[in-house]
Amino acid sequence: MKLKELPASSQAIRATQIGIVFSILLVFLKGISGHLGHSYALIADATESGADVLSSGILWLALRYAQRPPDKGHPYGHGKAEPIAAIIIGLFLFGAAAWIAYHAVVFIQTPHLLPKSYTLVVLFVVIVVKELLFRYVMKIGRRLNSQAVIADAYHHRSDAITSVAAFIGITIALLCGKGFEGADDWAALLACLFIIYNAVKIIQPALSEIMDGAPSDQLIAEIRKIAALHVEVKGVEKCFVRKMGLDYYVDLHIEVEGTINVYDAHQVAHQVKDELIHANLNIKDALIHVEPYLN
C-alpha cells in the first residue's frame, strides 16, 4: 500500500518512525566522529540528533494516543495530544540549544586540538540526510495539516542547520590552522540561535491549536461554500471550526425557509453534515443549527 493510501494517522506515524531510525544512526556516526575527530561542534550535533530521537519518540506515542476513539471523558477524542507533543518538541529544542550553548562556551575557553578533516565528510553526509528527512516529513505534515509532524520536520531542519554551522566552523579551523581551534565551537554557539528560532516557530501554532484558534480563512470559506450549495439552504450564518488532532469539528448555522416543517429542516441539516464530512476536508463531525431565513 502506498503512503498516501494509508490513514492520516498511519502516515504520520510512518514518517516519525523513519525519522527515529535515521536519527539513531546519525547519533552514533556524529558522536564517534566528533570524539575521534576533536570536533565539539560535531559532538553538539550528535546531541541535537539525540534530542531528535527523544522528541520523535514522544511524537510517536502522542500520535498513537491521539488515535484513541472518543469516550465518556473525552467526547471530542484525544486529538489534542498532537499539539501537546509539538509543544514538548519545541521545549526539547530550547533545552538542546541551552545544553549546546553552555558546552560551546566551555570548549571555547578550553585549549584543544584542531578537528580532523574527515569530519567534513561526515557532516556533508549528515546535512544531505537531514535535509531530505526535513523535506519528506514536512511534506507529510503539511498534507495532513499536523502541527506535531511539522514540528518534527523542523527538528530535522534544526539538526541540518547545526551541521551546516559545524561544517563552516571546521572549515575555518582547518584553513586558518593553529589559533582557530575554537572556530567549530563558535559555530555550535551560532547554531543555537537557529535552533531557538525553530523552537518558537513550532510552539506558536501548537499553542494556537491548544487554545482552539480559528483555522485558515480558506477552510472556513470552503465549508460555507459547500453548505450554501445545498438547494434548501438559503443562507449560511455562523461558522465555527476547531481542530482536534488531524481532524476538524464544525459548528454551523444554516438558514432555510421558515415555512418548512421541523422534520424537513432536520433532514436538510443531516444532508449538509454528510456533505461536509465527505468533502475531503478532514471534518470529523459537524453540528448544524437550523434557523429560519428572513427576506
C-alpha positions, 0 to 999 in steps of 0.5 A: 500500500502506498503512503498516501493510501494509508490513514492520516494517522498511519502516515504520520506515524510512518514518517516519525518512525523513519525519522527515529531510525535515521536519527539513531544512526546519525547519533552514533556516526556524529558522536564517534566522529566528533570524539575521534575527530576533536570536533565539539561542534560535531559532538553538539550535533550528535546531541541535537540528533539525540534530542531528535530521537527523544522528541520523535519518540514522544511524537510517536506515542502522542500520535498513537494516543491521539488515535484513541476513539472518543469516550465518556471523558473525552467526547471530542477524542484525544486529538489534542495530544498532537499539539501537546507533543509539538509543544514538548518538541519545541521545549526539547529544542530550547533545552538542546540549544541551552545544553549546546550553548553552555558546552560551546562556551566551555570548549571555547575557553578550553585549549584543544586540538584542531578537528580532523578533516574527515569530519567534513565528510561526515557532516556533508553526509549528515546535512544531505540526510537531514535535509531530505528527512526535513523535506519528506516529513514536512511534506507529510505534515503539511498534507495532513495539516499536523502541527506535531509532524511539522514540528518534527520536520523542523527538528530535522531542519534544526539538526541540518542547520547545526551541521551546516554551522559545524561544517563552516566552523571546521572549515575555518579551523582547518584553513586558518590552522593553529589559533582557530581551534575554537572556530567549530565551537563558535559555530555550535554557539551560532547554531543555537540561535537557529535552533531557538528560532525553530523552537518558537516557530513550532510552539506558536501554532501548537499553542494556537491549536491548544487554545482552539484558534480559528483555522485558515480563512480558506477552510472556513470559506470552503465549508460555507461554500459547500453548505450554501450549495445545498438547494434548501439552504438559503443562507449560511450564518455562523461558522465555527471550526476547531481542530482536534488532532488531524481532524476538524469539528464544525459548528454551523448555522444554516438558514432555510425557509421558515415555512418548512416543517421541523422534520424537513429542516432536520433532514436538510441539516443531516444532508449538509453534515454528510456533505461536509464530512465527505468533502475531503476536508478532514471534518470529523463531525459537524453540528448544524443549527437550523434557523429560519431565513428572513427576506 
